[in-house]
């Protein structure tokens, strides 16, 4: 098993044309079926950006990524361009390159996050049974039709109350929720939370739309340093068109703080418009 730090490691190359360059090794275990996980790929970009930002702005706090092509396990290159360095924040552009083709491109903001409670929030943590009373997601989830090697490195305990879709009884709320922890026992951090934000089964499963939902665009915000221990995650579909779905994801830590949230646009199998009657 490749732990998260090892799986996202980058090594510097010679700077070229004002771009900081790094090598990375993409690991198949951090994937869904034969495709590498989007949050994992974004975390590799964040790892390289963190090397450039240094101690002045040590934590990724915001990112917006476009997934252009699907990379394969093996060597890749990360190129980082510094856009602006300020007193409290710094902005960068990062690109994942494989076979001389851009695979993922992201705008990333770095700053120094705190382990602090919010001054104000409108979000209450999702209510879940204890992890031992939830369903431990397997590497070969029922109804998915494909393996998820990622489940060997991230333990996901899904709320049994939202698992009706696995037994042919979806609630049609477009909602999934559960607990997550890194399988090697490591605590979550701003980079690994990018994986947690894209881990749950697609909310479209609960809408009778099974199958892989590849991410097209993904925007994430990390709001504070998470407390040690598992996190609670809630994913809600907001709108489905004929072949696209919008999803919102929120994550709370053991102190009931909203530590991260994201929105993504994903592709789904083409659906037929619902017929209406007069």
C-alpha positions, 0 to 999 in steps of 0.5 A, spaced: 500 500 500 502 506 498 501 511 503 498 518 501 505 522 502 509 517 498 503 516 493 503 524 492 511 525 492 514 530 487 522 531 486 524 537 483 527 538 476 531 544 473 527 550 472 525 552 465 522 558 462 520 561 469 516 554 471 518 550 477 518 543 474 517 536 478 517 529 477 511 525 480 509 517 480 502 516 479 500 510 483 494 505 480 492 504 487 489 511 488 484 510 482 477 508 481 477 502 476 482 504 471 482 511 472 486 515 477 482 519 482 481 526 481 482 529 488 489 525 488 491 528 482 490 535 484 493 533 491 500 532 487 499 538 484 498 541 490 504 538 493 508 541 488 505 548 489 507 547 496 514 546 495 514 552 491 510 556 496 515 554 502 514 556 509 511 563 508 504 560 505 504 552 507 497 550 506 493 549 500 486 553 501 483 554 494 483 550 488 480 550 481 482 544 476 480 542 469 481 535 468 483 535 460 485 528 459 486 521 463 493 520 465 495 513 466 499 510 472 507 511 471 511 517 471 509 524 470 511 532 470 508 537 474 510 545 472 508 550 477 508 558 475 508 563 480 502 568 479 502 572 485 506 572 492 502 577 497 503 578 505 497 573 507 496 569 500 500 566 494 497 564 487 500 559 482 498 555 476 500 548 476 499 543 470 500 535 470 504 533 464 504 526 461 507 524 454 508 531 453 500 532 453 497 537 459 492 532 463 490 536 469 491 544 470 489 548 476 489 555 479 491 554 487 491 559 492 496 558 498 496 561 505 497 559 512 491 555 515 489 555 523 486 550 527 481 554 530 473 554 530 469 559 525 467 566 527 460 564 524 457 558 520 451 557 517 452 549 516 451 544 521 454 537 521 451 531 517 448 527 522 451 519 521 451 513 525 457 511 528 462 508 523 462 501 526 454 502 524 455 504 517 457 500 511 465 499 510 465 500 502 469 495 499 474 495 493 468 491 489 462 495 491 455 492 489 452 495 483 458 499 481 460 494 476 467 496 476 473 495 482 475 501 486 482 500 488 482 507 492 478 503 497 484 500 500 488 506 502 481 510 504 476 507 509 469 509 507 464 508 512 457 509 508 451 511 512 446 505 511 440 510 511 442 512 504 444 506 501 438 504 498 440 505 491 445 498 492 439 494 493 434 497 487 431 502 492 434 509 491 431 515 495 432 519 489 434 525 493 441 525 490 444 524 497 450 520 500 454 521 506 459 517 510 465 517 514 472 517 512 479 516 514 486 514 511 487 506 511 494 507 514 492 511 520 495 518 518 491 524 520 487 528 514 491 535 512 489 540 507 492 536 501 489 529 503 482 533 504 482 534 496 481 526 496 476 526 501 472 531 497 471 526 491 471 520 495 463 518 496 459 514 491 457 519 486 450 522 488 447 520 481 447 513 484 441 515 488 438 518 482 438 511 479 444 513 474 449 508 476 456 508 473 462 512 473 461 520 473 468 523 471 470 530 473 470 535 468 471 541 473 472 541 480 473 547 485 475 546 492 476 550 499 480 548 505 477 552 511 482 550 517 486 545 519 482 538 521 482 535 527 485 528 528 481 522 526 476 521 521 471 526 518 464 526 516 462 527 508 456 529 505 455 529 497 449 532 494 447 533 487 444 539 485 442 539 478 442 533 473 441 535 465 442 530 459 449 528 461 452 532 466 451 533 474 453 538 479 455 536 486 456 539 492 460 536 498 462 538 505 466 535 510 466 536 518 472 534 522 471 531 529 470 538 532 464 539 528 467 544 524 466 545 516 473 544 514 473 543 507 467 544 501 467 543 494 463 543 488 464 539 481 461 538 474 461 531 472 459 527 466 454 521 467 451 517 462 446 520 457 439 520 460 433 521 456 428 527 458 422 525 463 416 526 459 410 530 462 403 529 462 398 535 461 
